Amino acid sequence: MIKKTFIIVGLLWVAFLGYLIFEKPIEHLSEGPNVVEPVVQSPEPVPQVPISEKSPPVVSQPEEIPFTPLPDEPLVMQKETIQAEHTKVVDLEKESEPIVPKKTGNEDTFGLICTKFEKVPSRFRLSSWEGRKKVEIEDLSRVNQSTKDHPKFWLKVRVPYKEFIHPASGDSFFKPTSMSDPNKRILVQSFEVRNEALSFTSRKNPIGYLILKDFKVGGPAYQLTSEMEKPLTSSYYIHFEQIFGPQKFFHDLTGKRNGHPFGGWGFEYKITKQDFSKNKITVLRKDLKKGNYQSKVLDGPVPL
């Protein structure tokens, strides 16, 4: 009996050990085939792991690549590039714009100054006369080398004369012409004789008064008397200097009548009044771009 008992106990022990050994394979087979979930976007295959009751199914996650923001240096480079491009655009705009002189704030905004304002000396002087219709004048611009005197010419009143130059000697002589002649030179408009007392004596002497028109000098006719040593015409030497920034331009208005337009750089000037006794000239300026006007009294240069 005891042997049977040991034998039974040994068999039971062996059966128990066999149960422990073959328990998991049997359960594994009883649970059915192993199902592995697909791996999403995995660069390498994921090894299959047997599923047990104690461990939940494992789902592999896609590999995350660490992201680090780029440094700020490219932004600085972009700013420098934008600034450089902006500088180039500004330079191109400056090159395309017309060059305008910069104003310093000290220059006269009227842009005109008078550099010469004086009466034009008369080339002719009254020397003598015959009655009231004929006068003798001297040409002060020439001198006879042998006699050291000025050449003299007889002219009729109210008759225009044309000047000729002798081809050999170079001396001038005058011949009558018509008023329609564009090359007429002088005209005695009127002549009279007045008996006037001289300042240094009570005796009266005849003094001739002649009104002469010099077409070359221009301007209105002027008066000559037999007492004048250095007569002056009614015309003026009028020179202007127009200033536009660093640029300057000179205008000669000698012999031009009042109202004659001159100027440049978008401005037009006209003399409206002259006062030689006060050394003043009134000038009207027109801005051709804006169309507005400005009048100003200019001072002539101070006589030396």
Order of alpha helices (4+ residues) and beta strands (2+ residues): alpha-alpha-beta-beta-beta-beta-beta-beta-beta-beta-beta-beta-beta-beta-beta-beta-beta
